[in-house]
Amino acid sequence: MRKINSLGVIILFSILLALTACSKEGFPYPEDLPEKGWHSIIIIHANDDKMEKPEFLSDHIDKNIYKINQVYYEGIDDVYPKLNIENAPYYIFLDYKGIAFETSNLEKARTFYIKDVKERTE
């Protein structure tokens, strides 16, 4: 009887763990994921850049941005080792499911922000 109960607990725990992982699309840093309707942004700066938000984010609307995390490329493996970022600058936009968009191109990041983040809340 104890073996059956122990097995049941293990199976239940495994199912709950799998459901939790699936709910965030397997994104390895769920603490950075915003609620539905919001976005988070991870900006990886080149080591010799100033750590400043890009111009297009300087007037971001707080109601649509959950958080903006900025890190230098040399420290990316300490902060986000599972993202496998290979160059900088790099921009990652997160929605409640996981990565919504990522690019190393500033203009593409700006376009995504304006069309998919900012305009949805105005």
N, C-alpha and C positions, 0 to 999 in steps of 0.2 A: 504494500500500500504506500509506503514512504517513497519507493522508487517511482511510482506513478505520479505522486504529487510533485516530486522534484523535477521529473521530466516535464510535467505540465507547466511548472513555473519557468523552466528554461525555454520552453516553446513560446510561452506568452511573452517573456522578456525579449526573445528574438523577433517576434512579430512587432512588438512595440518599437523596438530599435529600428527595424526596417521601415516602418511607417513614418517615423520621425525623420529618417534620412530622406525618404522620398518626398516629404512635404517641402523640403528646401532644395529639391532637385540635386541633392548631393553636393551642394556648395560647401567647401571645407571650412568656411568661416561664417557660420550662421549668425553670429553676433553682429555682423556688418549688414545683414539683410534688413531692409526696411519693411514696414507694413505695406499692404496693398495700396497702390496709389502714390507711393513715395519712391524715391530713388536714393541710393548712396553712391558715392563716387570715390574710387581709389585712384590717386595720381602718383605715378612713380616718376620722380625727377631724375635727370642726369646728375651725376655726382658734382659737376661744376656749375649747376644752375642754382639760382636762388629758389628757396622753397616758397614760392608764391602761387596762389591760385591763378589759373589762366584768366585773361581779361573777360572772357564770356561768363565766368562764374563770379566776377567781382560784385555783381548785383543780383545774385541768385535769390530766389524767393524761398524763404525758410519753410513755407508750407508744403513744398514739394521735394525738398532735400532733407533726408534723415541725417546724414553725416557725410563729411568729406574727409577722407584720410589721405595724408600726404607722407611719402617716404622717399628717401634717396635710394637710387638703384643699388648702391653698395650695401644697404641694409635690408633689401627686400627679402632675402632668404631668412633673416631673423624674424621678420614680421609676418610674411606671407610665403613660407617655403613651398607650399603646395600649388602655388599659381604658376610656377615655371615661367616667369617673365624673363625674356632674353634681351631686351633692349629698353632704353629710356630716351626720351620721355614715353610714357605709356598711360593710357586712360582706360579705366574699367568702370562701367556704369552697371549698378546692381538694381534689380527690382526685387520684389518679395520672393521670387522663384530662384534667383541666382544671377548669373551674368546676363545682362540684357544686351550689352554692346561693349566691345573692347577694340582699341586701336592704338597705334603709335603715331597716328597722324592728327595733329592739332586741329586742322580744319574739319576733319571727319568727326572728331569729338565735339567740336563746336556745333556742327550741323545736327548731330544726334541730340545734343542738349536742347537746342532751340526747337527742333521739330517734335521730339518725343518726350521731353521732360517739361520744359517751360511752357509750351503752348497748351499742353493738356490741363494745366491748372489755371490758365488765365481766362 
